[in-house]
Structures are given as structure tokens and as C-alpha cells.
Amino acid sequence: MNPVSLLFTLCRSRLIFVLFALLVCSGVPSQAQSEPDNPSPASEMRSQPDVITQQLIGEWQATDPASGESIQLIFASDNQLFFILPAQDGSAVAIPVEYQIQTATQPMHLDMALTPDEIALTIFELTPEGKLRLEFKDVTPGQPRPTAFSDTALLLAKTSDDTTVPEDISVIELETSANRSSQAIPMQYISLLNRAQQVYYLENRQFANTLEQLEIATNLETSLYTYQIMPSGDRAESVAITAYPKDEGLPSYIGAVFVTTVDGFETTVSGICQSEQPATSPPPMPIPPSADSTEIQCPAGSRLLP
């Protein structure tokens, strides 16, 4: 299984999903925002006060209240931050980012360089009990830094001073913007939105109309594509996500999520169809799976992506 496919099998709860949305599918915003006095993550990292840095370095852990699964962060001394998240098969993967902190502000600032072009700005604090509070709500590259903690901020306890990823955990490097192919970007976006719709349906028994309902802080427009959420007439049956290319030489895409019944149990299934030729409009709505099947069928002129 390729890294992108693997990552999207991991998002079984909202907290884990939000972290993957931040780490993997930030995309390339049309217009990025930045803070005027914010130094680059690679340049000013050695200027942070030693006391806070030493408190951060090591392994931190929290339990996802929705799934009961463990989420770990490892702050290494070389300014690497590893997100260790659970996989569906019971294993785990580690995703590294570069980070810097700024301690003169209240709350303190944490900058995460997901790629050289994409920096996510957030806040953190060390509580009197010695725990680490991190804000991830609405944190995405190109967006302003949150100014206060939400009631969903992640609260972690320090479990050790170890700064190395265990040998049995795979480390997945994020792709840089320069290496993201024109096909990889829409696949990541639509996979993210498909999975978000599946999570939303499990909680609400219908699909979402907007990103706000999905609670995703991402962009529906990149340098290559414009994306739309297209709910069906009956939001309890299906939803589509379309990708319109801005370049006439690129293919178009449509992702779909359907509610179906397999072996007497209701479930949701999803897929992505790519136009076989460059097209300015996405393919029509895919055909839902037949009885006891979990595979959608793409309309003529398009193919189902693995």
C-alpha cells in the first residue's frame, strides 16, 4: 500500500482525522497568510530558552476520547517533531515535521514546517501539572495562528525523555510541494474529504454540505484545482466531491461516498473516478455499489483509482 493510501486508512476518529488533515492534506493554498515577525522554522530554532526546550524534549502521550487509541508526540533535540498515530491494523506510523517555539508570547507559539513551503502556526502551554496543551482546531498552513485554546485542545502527559522513534514504527516523510504530482494533489484532497464525510455520517446519519460542518480547516482551491462538495437530494444516501482543473491539459475528478448494506449491516463506501482524458468538467456521479458489494463503478470516460 502506498503512503497516501495508508494514511487515509488511519482516520477512524475525529481527533486522529484532524491531525492527518493537517499533516498530509494541507495542499498548496492559492494565497498563504503569514505573520510579519515570524522567523523561518529552519533558521531561528536555536534561539529558544533552554528551560522550555528541555521541558518539551521527549515523548508525550494522550488518549483519543472517541476511540480510546493512544496518540504520541516526540520532540527531538534536532528540532524534529514526530506525530505517532495508530494504524487500522493495530500498528502505528510516525510523521516527522520540523518545528520551532517562541516563548515570549502568551500563549507560547509553535510553528510546524510540514514542508519547506507549508508552515502551520499554533499555540501551546505547559500546565502547572506538567502537561502539554496543544491547539489543533482550524490549524492549517496559510491560516492565522489561533489566539486562545479551544475546548478540544489536545492535552498530553510526558511519558519519557526518549527522543527516538521505536524501531517497529514506520516513519513516513511528507512530500514536498515540488514533488506532489498533479495527480497526487487531487487524490489527497478528495480522499481526505471522502473520509471526512464517512466520519460525519457515522456521527450524524447524513452527509455534510460544507467544510464547516466537516470541521476541516483546509482550502477548496489550489493552484491546479477547484473543489466542490456536491450533496445529493437525499443527504442520507450519498455525496460527491468534484475537482475542476484550472489547466486544460489536466484530468478532472469526482469522489463519491455511498451508504450501502453488506451482509445485513449498513456501511459507507467511497471511491474516486478520474477522467480518462483531460477535461474541464468532472465525470458524472459514479454508480453506487450493487447489493453486498463495496466497489463503486465509474461512468463511461473515467476510471476508478486504486
C-alpha positions in Angstrom: 0.0 0.0 0.0 1.4 3.4 -0.9 1.9 6.1 1.8 -1.1 8.2 0.8 -3.4 5.2 0.8 -2.1 4.0 4.1 -2.6 7.4 5.7 -6.3 7.6 4.8 -6.9 4.2 6.4 -5.9 5.6 9.7 -8.6 8.3 10.2 -11.1 6.4 12.3 -11.9 9.2 14.8 -12.3 12.9 14.6 -9.1 13.8 16.6 -6.9 11.4 14.5 -8.6 12.6 11.4 -7.9 16.3 12.2 -4.2 15.5 12.7 -3.9 13.7 9.4 -5.8 16.5 7.6 -3.2 18.9 9.0 -0.1 16.7 8.3 -1.0 15.2 4.9 -3.5 17.2 3.0 -2.7 20.8 3.6 -2.3 21.3 -0.1 -1.0 24.4 -1.8 -3.1 27.4 -0.9 -3.9 30.0 -3.5 -3.0 32.7 -1.1 -1.0 32.0 2.0 -1.0 34.1 5.1 1.9 34.6 7.4 2.9 36.6 10.5 5.1 39.6 9.8 7.6 38.9 12.5 7.6 35.1 12.3 11.1 33.6 11.6 11.5 30.7 9.3 11.4 27.3 11.1 14.9 26.3 9.9 16.7 29.5 10.8 15.9 30.7 14.3 15.4 27.4 16.2 18.5 27.7 18.3 17.3 30.9 20.0 14.6 29.4 22.2 15.1 29.4 26.0 16.7 26.2 27.2 14.3 25.6 30.0 11.2 25.4 27.8 13.1 23.4 25.2 14.3 20.9 27.7 10.8 20.5 29.1 9.4 19.8 25.7 12.1 17.3 24.6 10.9 13.7 25.0 7.8 11.6 24.4 4.3 12.9 25.2 1.1 10.9 25.1 -2.7 11.4 25.0 -5.7 9.1 24.6 -8.3 9.9 21.9 -11.6 10.0 23.9 -13.5 8.9 20.8 -11.6 5.7 20.0 -9.5 5.1 23.2 -6.4 4.9 21.0 -3.0 6.3 22.0 -1.6 9.4 20.3 2.1 10.2 20.8 4.3 13.1 20.1 8.1 13.0 20.2 10.0 16.3 20.4 13.6 15.6 19.4 16.7 17.7 20.2 17.3 18.3 16.5 14.1 20.3 16.1 12.2 17.4 14.7 8.6 16.7 16.0 7.2 13.2 15.3 3.5 12.5 15.3 3.0 8.8 16.1 -0.6 7.8 15.1 -2.4 4.5 15.2 -3.0 2.4 12.0 -6.0 0.3 11.3 -4.1 -2.9 11.6 -3.0 -2.2 15.1 0.4 -0.9 14.2 1.5 2.8 14.1 3.2 5.3 11.8 5.4 8.3 12.6 5.2 11.5 10.6 8.1 14.0 11.1 7.9 17.8 10.9 10.4 20.5 11.7 9.4 22.8 14.5 10.3 26.0 16.4 8.9 27.6 19.5 8.5 31.2 20.6 8.2 31.6 24.4 7.9 35.3 24.8 4.3 35.3 23.9 1.2 34.2 25.8 0.2 31.6 24.8 3.5 30.4 23.6 3.9 29.8 19.8 4.7 26.5 18.0 5.5 26.6 14.3 5.5 23.4 12.3 7.1 23.2 8.9 5.1 20.4 7.2 7.1 21.1 4.0 9.5 23.9 3.1 6.6 25.8 1.6 3.9 25.0 4.2 4.1 26.2 7.8 1.3 25.6 10.3 1.1 28.1 13.2 -0.4 27.1 16.5 -0.1 27.7 20.3 1.0 25.6 23.3 1.4 25.8 27.0 2.9 23.7 29.8 0.4 23.4 32.6 1.2 23.6 36.3 0.7 19.9 36.4 3.4 19.4 33.9 1.2 18.6 30.9 1.4 19.9 27.4 -1.6 21.6 25.9 -1.6 21.9 22.1 -4.2 23.6 19.8 -5.1 21.9 16.5 -8.6 23.2 15.8 -8.6 25.2 12.5 -4.8 24.9 12.2 -3.6 24.7 8.6 -0.8 26.2 6.6 -1.5 29.7 5.3 -4.0 30.5 8.1 -3.6 32.8 11.1 -2.4 31.4 14.4 -5.1 30.7 17.0 -5.1 33.2 19.8 -6.7 31.0 22.5 -7.2 27.4 23.3 -10.5 25.7 22.3 -12.2 23.1 24.5 -10.9 20.4 22.0 -7.2 21.3 22.5 -5.0 18.2 22.9 -3.7 17.6 26.4 -0.7 15.3 26.7 1.3 13.9 29.5 5.0 13.3 29.3 5.9 9.6 29.4 9.7 9.6 28.9 12.7 11.7 27.9 13.3 9.4 24.9 13.6 11.2 21.6 13.9 8.3 19.1 11.1 6.6 17.2 10.8 2.9 18.1 12.3 0.6 15.5 9.0 -1.2 14.9 7.2 2.1 13.8 7.5 3.2 10.2 8.5 6.8 9.5 6.6 8.4 6.6 8.2 11.5 5.1 5.8 14.2 3.9 6.0 15.0 0.2 7.3 18.5 -0.6 5.1 20.7 -2.8 7.6 20.4 -5.6 7.2 16.6 -5.6 3.5 16.5 -5.4 2.3 15.5 -8.8 -0.8 16.9 -10.5 -2.5 13.6 -9.8 -1.4 13.2 -6.2 -2.8 16.5 -5.1 -6.5 15.9 -6.1 -6.3 12.3 -4.9 -5.2 13.5 -1.5 -7.8 16.2 -1.3 -10.7 14.0 -2.4 -9.5 11.1 -0.2 -9.5 13.5 2.8 -13.0 14.8 2.0 -14.4 11.3 1.3 -13.1 10.1 4.6 -14.4 13.2 6.4 -17.8 12.6 5.0 -17.7 8.9 6.2 -16.8 10.1 9.7 -19.5 12.8 9.6 -22.1 10.2 8.5 -21.3 7.9 11.4 -22.0 10.8 13.8 -24.9 12.5 12.1 -26.6 9.8 9.9 -26.4 12.2 6.9 -23.6 13.8 4.8 -22.3 17.3 5.2 -22.9 20.2 2.8 -19.9 22.3 3.8 -16.3 22.2 5.2 -17.6 24.0 8.3 -19.9 21.0 9.0 -16.9 18.7 8.5 -14.8 20.9 10.8 -11.9 20.9 8.4 -9.6 23.9 8.1 -8.3 23.4 4.5 -8.6 25.1 1.2 -11.1 24.2 -1.6 -8.9 25.8 -4.1 -5.2 25.2 -5.0 -3.0 26.3 -7.9 -4.2 23.4 -10.0 -7.8 22.6 -9.0 -11.0 23.9 -7.5 -13.0 21.5 -5.4 -16.7 21.4 -4.5 -18.9 19.4 -2.2 -22.0 18.2 -4.1 -24.6 16.7 -1.7 -27.3 14.6 -3.3 -31.0 15.3 -3.0 -31.1 12.8 -0.1 -28.2 13.6 2.2 -28.6 10.2 3.9 -27.7 8.3 0.8 -24.7 9.8 -1.0 -22.4 12.8 -1.5 -19.9 13.7 -4.2 -16.7 15.8 -4.2 -15.6 17.2 -7.5 -12.3 18.6 -8.8 -12.2 21.1 -11.6 -8.8 21.6 -13.2 -7.6 25.1 -14.0 -5.3 23.8 -16.7 -7.0 22.4 -19.9 -4.3 19.7 -20.0 -5.2 18.1 -16.7 -7.8 15.3 -15.9 -10.8 16.0 -13.8 -12.0 14.0 -10.8 -15.1 13.1 -8.8 -15.2 11.3 -5.5 -18.3 9.8 -4.0 -19.5 8.2 -0.8 -22.5 5.9 -0.7 -24.5 4.3 2.1 -24.9 0.6 1.3 -25.7 -2.7 3.1 -23.2 -5.6 3.2 -24.1 -8.9 4.9 -27.1 -7.2 6.5 -25.1 -4.3 8.1 -25.2 -0.7 6.9 -21.8 0.8 5.9 -20.4 3.6 3.8 -18.2 3.0 0.8 -16.2 5.6 -1.2 -14.2 5.9 -4.4 -12.5 8.3 -6.8 -13.0 8.5 -10.6 -10.5 10.2 -12.9 -11.4 11.3 -16.4 -9.5 9.2 -19.0 -8.7 12.4 -21.0 -8.1 16.0 -19.9 -11.4 17.6 -19.1 -12.6 20.9 -17.7 -15.6 19.3 -16.0 -15.6 16.3 -13.7 -17.2 12.9 -14.7 -20.8 12.3 -13.8 -21.8 10.8 -10.5 -20.4 7.3 -10.1 -22.8 4.3 -9.9 -23.4 3.1 -6.4 -22.3 -0.5 -5.4 -24.6 -3.3 -6.1 -26.1 -5.4 -3.3 -23.4 -6.8 -0.9 -20.7 -5.1 -2.9 -18.3 -2.4 -1.6 -17.0 -1.1 -5.0 -18.5 1.8 -6.9 -18.5 1.9 -10.7 -17.1 4.9 -12.6 -19.1 6.3 -15.5 -18.0 6.0 -19.1 -15.0 8.0 -19.9 -13.5 7.7 -16.5 -11.6 5.1 -14.4 -11.6 4.1 -10.8 -8.4 5.0 -8.9 -6.9 2.4 -6.6 
